Amino acid sequence: MSERSDDPFGGRQPTSHERMTGLPWDASYQDGPAPWDIDGPQPAIVRVAADFAGPVLDVGCGSGENALYVASLGFSVLGVDVSETALAIARDSAAARGIEAEFLVADAFRLNRLGRKFETVLDCGMFHTCDAAERPRYAASLGSAIEPGGTLYVLCFSDIGPDVGPHPVSHDDLGAAFESSAGWHVVAIEQDRVLTRFHGDDGAPAWFATIERS
């Protein structure tokens, strides 16, 4: 779905972050790399990717570095994002590296429209862009795309320590979004780091959550 010139959000409801900035996510990729684009996968993803089960969905994949890394390990991977510019970068990178991966425009709040389910779902930097009102709807959307027994991995800015990211998330925020009554089992929420272009070599404080779908 292409963005219409009179509607930078392409007919979808803008996210809280987009309403705050007044710009669609696609704008982040228009003038050089986005702040979260580090020209490679997040170290947290590299540590665990070999244990993924396929097929894999990368939600809010951006320019595709995490998805491409996972695909390079032999997994079937779909990366989705609302930014067509980011997806074009991801497709070009896949072609240049000879990596087979699929990239589609999709709304993270309407993943049921994919009509597909995945054994592993990866959220690297999407959850922390959601405000409190959006989180239940986003979690429900994620649940619609995960096979029973599948695993969701969430890497997001945490609220612990100095130099946290612009949208810090508490431990309780994560637990509340993925409640057992909604078909989730939180296996672990561990302190980690997320790399950006602005936080130095060590990155920013983060949570890395492992969550199973009942």
C-alpha positions in Angstrom: 0.0 0.0 0.0 1.6 3.3 -1.1 1.3 6.4 0.9 -1.0 9.0 -0.8 0.5 12.4 -1.3 -2.3 14.0 0.8 -2.0 11.4 3.6 1.5 10.7 4.8 0.1 7.9 7.0 -1.3 5.9 4.0 -4.8 5.7 5.4 -3.9 4.1 8.7 -4.3 5.6 12.1 -1.1 7.3 13.2 0.7 5.9 16.2 1.2 8.0 19.4 4.8 8.6 18.3 3.7 9.9 14.9 1.1 12.1 16.5 3.7 13.5 18.9 6.2 14.3 16.1 3.7 15.1 13.4 5.7 12.9 11.0 5.2 9.3 9.7 7.8 6.7 10.4 8.9 6.9 6.8 10.4 10.3 7.5 13.0 8.8 9.7 14.6 7.2 6.7 14.4 10.1 4.3 17.6 12.0 5.2 20.1 9.3 6.1 20.1 6.4 8.6 17.4 6.4 11.3 18.7 6.8 14.9 18.2 3.1 15.5 19.9 2.0 12.3 23.3 0.7 13.4 24.3 -1.1 10.1 24.0 -4.5 11.7 21.8 -6.6 14.0 21.4 -5.8 17.7 23.8 -7.9 19.8 20.9 -9.2 21.9 19.4 -10.7 18.8 22.7 -12.2 17.7 23.0 -14.0 21.1 19.6 -15.8 20.8 18.9 -16.1 17.1 20.4 -19.5 16.7 17.7 -20.8 19.1 14.8 -19.4 17.1 12.2 -21.7 15.5 10.9 -20.8 12.0 9.2 -19.2 10.4 10.1 -15.8 11.9 8.3 -12.5 11.9 10.2 -9.3 12.5 7.7 -6.5 13.5 8.8 -3.0 12.8 11.8 -4.3 10.9 13.0 -1.0 9.6 15.9 -1.4 7.2 16.0 -5.1 8.0 19.3 -5.7 9.7 17.9 -8.0 12.4 15.7 -9.9 9.9 18.6 -10.3 7.5 20.8 -11.7 10.2 18.2 -14.2 11.2 17.6 -15.2 7.5 21.4 -15.7 7.1 21.1 -18.5 9.6 18.7 -20.3 7.4 15.4 -19.3 8.8 12.4 -18.3 6.8 11.9 -14.6 7.7 9.2 -12.0 7.0 10.0 -8.4 8.0 7.1 -5.9 8.2 7.1 -2.1 8.6 4.9 0.8 7.6 7.9 2.6 6.1 8.2 1.8 2.4 11.6 3.6 2.3 13.0 1.4 5.0 11.6 -1.7 3.3 13.2 -0.7 0.0 16.6 -0.4 1.8 16.0 -3.9 3.4 15.2 -5.5 0.0 18.3 -3.9 -1.6 20.5 -5.2 1.2 19.0 -8.7 0.9 19.8 -8.7 -2.8 23.3 -7.3 -2.4 24.1 -9.9 0.2 22.4 -12.8 -1.5 20.1 -13.4 1.5 16.6 -14.7 1.0 14.1 -12.7 3.1 10.6 -11.3 2.6 9.7 -7.7 3.4 6.1 -6.3 3.3 4.3 -3.2 4.2 2.1 -4.0 7.2 0.5 -2.2 10.2 1.9 -3.6 13.5 -1.5 -3.1 15.1 -3.2 -5.2 12.5 -0.9 -8.2 12.0 -4.0 -10.5 11.7 -4.3 -9.1 8.2 -1.2 -11.0 7.2 -3.2 -14.2 7.4 -0.1 -16.0 8.6 1.3 -17.3 11.9 4.9 -17.6 13.0 6.8 -19.8 15.5 9.0 -16.8 16.5 8.1 -13.1 16.5 10.7 -10.4 17.0 10.1 -6.9 18.3 13.3 -4.9 18.3 12.3 -1.3 19.2 8.6 -1.3 18.5 7.1 -1.8 21.9 8.8 1.2 23.4 7.2 3.5 20.8 3.7 2.5 22.1 2.0 4.6 24.8 -0.1 3.0 27.6 -3.3 3.1 25.5 -1.7 1.4 22.5 0.1 -1.5 24.3 -2.9 -3.8 24.8 -3.9 -3.4 21.2 -0.4 -4.0 20.0 0.0 -7.1 22.2 -3.3 -8.5 20.8 -2.0 -7.9 17.3 1.2 -9.8 18.1 -0.8 -12.6 19.6 -2.8 -13.0 16.3 0.5 -13.7 14.5 2.1 -16.3 16.8 1.5 -20.0 16.7 0.4 -21.6 20.1 3.6 -22.4 21.8 5.5 -19.9 19.8 7.9 -17.3 21.3 7.9 -13.5 21.2 11.2 -11.7 21.9 11.0 -8.0 22.8 14.0 -5.6 23.0 13.1 -2.2 24.3 14.5 0.8 26.2 14.3 0.4 29.9 13.7 2.9 32.7 16.7 1.8 34.7 20.0 3.7 34.9 21.3 6.9 33.3 21.1 7.7 29.6 17.8 5.8 29.0 16.2 6.1 25.6 13.5 8.5 24.6 10.6 6.1 25.4 11.7 4.1 28.5 9.6 1.1 29.6 9.4 -0.3 33.1 9.5 -4.0 34.1 5.9 -3.7 35.1 4.9 -2.2 31.8 6.1 -5.3 30.0 4.4 -7.7 32.4 1.1 -5.8 32.2 1.1 -5.8 28.4 1.5 -9.6 28.2 -0.8 -11.0 30.9 -1.5 -14.7 31.3 -5.3 -13.9 31.0 -4.6 -12.8 27.4 -2.8 -16.0 26.5 0.8 -15.0 27.3 3.5 -16.5 29.6 6.4 -14.2 30.4 9.4 -16.5 30.6 12.0 -13.8 31.4 12.6 -10.1 31.4 16.3 -9.4 31.7 18.4 -6.2 31.7 20.2 -5.7 28.5 21.5 -3.0 26.1 20.1 -1.6 22.9 22.5 0.1 20.4 21.7 3.3 18.6 23.6 5.9 16.6 23.6 8.3 19.6 24.3 6.3 22.7 28.0 5.4 22.3 29.5 2.0 22.0 27.7 0.5 25.0 24.2 1.6 23.9 21.3 2.4 26.2 19.7 0.5 29.0 17.2 -2.0 27.8 14.9 -4.9 28.7 15.1 -8.2 26.7 11.9 -10.2 27.3 11.2 -13.8 26.3 7.4 -14.4 26.2 5.6 -17.5 25.1 2.1 -17.7 23.5 -0.2 -20.2 25.2 
